[in-house]
């Protein structure tokens, strides 16, 4: 019999979980964080699934492995994962990880409350707001974001639906709820998920035939509705009908870039984008070196600290999923 342990802290950011892996995970190989993300994907599938899938996780569990940064100016590195694989950037996960590490004394900050987090997409700057020992908000600069394409077509049943592609750390398909004929409300959850998954699937199929593909996949579909006065509501669908419980920082970044390209959002104009629970990220675009940089603020809460046990006799030690 062999027994091993993995230690984590769990958080939620506006309802979306992040499992932050502190110790016990096999070392990730690679010079860059992008290399280490690929290593996690290809060499550590069993451990990733063990932490993300049942019985320790669930269908929308998300994770971040704390690693040494590759960038010499960064304070820590994060490599992101979920039950289906890895992603290059996760803003809700970064907010959750930074909150947990600061509140538990594992990440020390200067008086300015600023840290640099290395990620597979790029190093990003974060600013922490505190009230005593509690982190009340984390504001972060995302990666340069931009519109990729507008007016692309997907077919849902007999109807043709227009969607856009934009990059906000991951490649996102964006569609208005009104174009789907669905109000972006909790009571329409299942219809929104089914429509979003179909848009994502068709967007990925079309993207796979593109001659120029700087990013391998369309990670998510974002369905949104303008609420007026700089407020939006969204629902984000990613792998296997999974739904981000938060508004999704990478998706909000992509949405802002797309709105800016359509002259519907000005640089430095703040917006709020809420999830179906009514909880919002506050965000804006700033221009830096002729690039659009999203700035986003949100809060997270620690939900638990875990010491997971892996027993070689356990037939389900590597996790399982039921459709």
Secondary structure, 3 states (H helix, E strand, C coil): CCEEEEEEEEEEECCEEEEEEEECCCCCCCCCHHHHHHHHHHHCHHHHHHHHCECCCCCCCEEEEEECCCCCCCCEEEEEEECCEEECCCHHHHHHHHHHHHHCCCCCCCCCCEEEEECCCCCEEEEEEEECCEEEEEEEEEEEEEEEEEEEEEEECCEEEEEEEEECCCEEEEEEHHHHCCCCCHHHHHHHHHHHHHHHHHHHHHHHCCCCCCCCCEEEEEEEEEEECCEEEEEEECHHHCEECCCCHHHHHHHHHHHHHCCCCCCCCCEEEECCCCCEEEEEEEEECCEEEEEEEECEEEEEEEEEEEECCCCCCCCECCC
